[in-house]
Amino acid sequence: MAAVIFSVFMAAVNRFPTLGLALAAAIVAALLADLSIGELFKRLAPLNVFMLFLIVLVPLTAGGAPLVEVGPLSFSRDGFLLAARVVLKGNAIMAALAGLLGTLDIIALGHALHHLHVPDKLAHLLLFTARYLDVLRREQRRLVAAMKIRGFRPRMNLHTYRTYGHLVGMLLVRSLDRSERVLAAMKCRGFRGHFYLLDHFSFSRFDALCAALAAAVLGLLACVEWLWLTG
């Protein structure tokens, strides 16, 4: 809940002091969740590769007074500021999600979604996706190994495109076959559309402390944003 509220809050604020404090708070939260700084940067790296293109392209297309001119290209000041806001927002949201949600066990996350009254089908979809992504990855590796044994070498030609098309088709067919077998096995074990939970969460003092800390951080960020707007 803290991660969702924080993400919505970050989408609404625009002042740089608020964005900087929010990014720092998200990084601290990720570190407190036993996520190392190296692992955090690794998770943020794909996002920031996209952000690099954003920093280059947005100042070129946004209007406003030019800040830098390189030959016929003009990079606007307003474009740089807009791109910087997007970079800070994106990194703060991803750091918070990596720390608060990314460190959770997938079963615990599905259990929590159930207690928050998220529809059972969505929770089941999350659990099955996490469970069978690795199965599909192993199946894909088996098929690729079989292709290499038969002398396949990828090139920029029609044969390579056709071969990869067959690979995707076989993955779809095998995933459909496995899903039918899994469904049959679940029905044999009495599955009726929902999982029975044997152990449930209990609200503890530590949970109350974490909730109070999250509320305090969000309140501080809201105050900074409000004071900056009225200052």
N, C-alpha and C positions, 0 to 999 in steps of 0.2 A: 504493500500500500504506500509506503514511503517512497519507493522508486517511481510509482505511477504519479503520485502527487508532485514529486520533484520534477518529473519530466514535463507535466502540464505547466507547472510554474515557470520552468525555463523557457517554454515556448511563448510565454506571455511577457517576460521582462526584456528590456532592451538596453539598459544602462551598463556601461563597461565596468564600473565598480561592482555592481551586483553580479555580473557575469563572471568577473574574476574571482570574487569570493565564492560563488557557487561552484566553479571549477575546482578551487582549492578544497572546498568541503567534500566534493565528490571523490577527489583523490584520497583525502584522509579516510573517508568511509571505506574505500576499496582497500586501503592498507590495513585498517582495523579489522576487515573481514579476512585477514590472512592472505591477501593477494599481493604478491611481491611487485615492486615497482617495475621490474623487467617484464613480468607477465602482463601487467597493466598496459605498458607501452606496446607490447606485442598485440594485445587485443585492440588497441586504438590505432595501430598502424594502417590497416586497410581503410579505415575511415579517413585518416589524414592524407592518404594518397589521393583520394577523391577531393579532399579539401584543397590540395595544392592546385588542381585544375580550377577549382572554384575561385581561388585567390587570383589566378591569372585572368580568367574569363570575365568575372563579374565587373571588375573595374573597366574593362574594355567596352562593355555594353551598357553600363549604368551611366546616366547623365550626371551633370555637375561640373564644377571647375576642375581642370586637369591638374593632377599632382605630379605625374611623371610623363614625359613624352619621349618615346623611342622611335625616331624616324616618323613614319606616318601614323604610328600607334599612340593613342592617348589614354592613359590610365587615370580615371577620375578619383578624387578624394572620397566622394560619397560611396563609390563602388568599393574602395578599400575598407571603409568603415563597415559597410554592409557585410562584406565577406568576413571581416574579423568577427563580427557578431555571430555569424553562422558557425564559424569555426569554434568559438568559445561555447556556444550552445550545444553543438554536436558533441564535442569532447566531454563537456560536463554531463550530458545525458548518458553517453556511452560509459563513462567512468562509473556513474552511479549504478547503472544497470549491471555492469561487470562486477561491482563490489557487492551489491545487495541481492541480485538475482543469479549472477553467473557463478557464485560460490555455493549455491544451494544444490543439494542432491535433487535430481529430476523427480524422484518419487515424492520427496518432501514438497517440491513445488506443486506437483499435481494434487497432493493432499491439501495444501494451502488453498489452491484454487477451488477445490471442492467446498471447503469451509467458508470461502467468500461467495458461495452460491453462483460460481461460474457454471454455465450449462455443462452437464456431464459429458456431452459429446465433444466439446472443445477440450476439456481436460483429458479425455481418452485419446483424442487426436494428438495432443502434445506427448502423452506417454508412449503411444505406439510409434510416433515419429522418432522419438529419442531412442526407443528400443531397437527399431529395425533399420535405422540409417546405417549402422555398422554392418548389419547383415547384407544390405544392398551393396555397401562398399566392398565387402569381401567377395560378393558375387561378381561385381564389376572387375575386380582384380583377377579372378579366375578366368573370366572371359578374355581379358586382355592378354593374360599369360598364354591362353590357348591360341590366340591370334598370332602372338610372336613365335610360338613353337612352329606354327604353320608357315613361317616366313614373312609375316606381314610387317612392313615398314611404312610408317605414315609419310605421305608426300602430298604435295599440292596437286592432286589429280582426282579424276572422277572415281577411280577405284577406292581411294581412301575415304572420300565422302560417302560412298555407298557402304563401305565396310563399317564406318562409324554409325551410319543409319541402322544397319542390321544390329549393331551392338546395343543401341538404345532400344530398338524393338525387342530384342531378347531380354533386356533388363525389365521392360514393362510386362512382357509375358510371364517371366519367372516371378516377378513381384506379385502379379495377379494370382498366379497359382499358389504361391506361398500364403497370400492373404486368405484365400479360400480354405487352405488347410489349417491355418491358425484359427479362423472363425469356427470351423468344425470342431477343433480340439477344445475351444472355449465353451462351445455349446455342450459338448460331452461332459464338461466339468460344472455345468449348471449356470453358465453365464446368462444373465437376463437383462443386460443393458447397463449395469453399473457394478462397480467393484465394492466389495464389503471391506470396510476399514476396521482392523482389529485394535489399533492403537490410535489415540487422538492427541492433538496438541493440548497443552494446558498453559494458561496465561500466568507467567511468573513475574517476579520482581525485575528480573533482567529485561523482560519484554517491556515492562512499564518504563524502565530507564531508557531503553532504546527509543521507544515511542516519544517520550518527553524530550530526548535529545534531538530527534528528527524534527519535532514541532518547534523547538527552540531555534534550530538552524533555519528552518523555513520562515519563522517569524523575524529573525534577524535580517534575512535576505529581503523580505517584504519591506521592512523598515528602511533599509538602505535604498531600495528602489523608490520608495515614497518620499524619503527625505531628499533624494537627488532630483526628483521631479519638482518638488515644491521649493527647492533651494535656489 
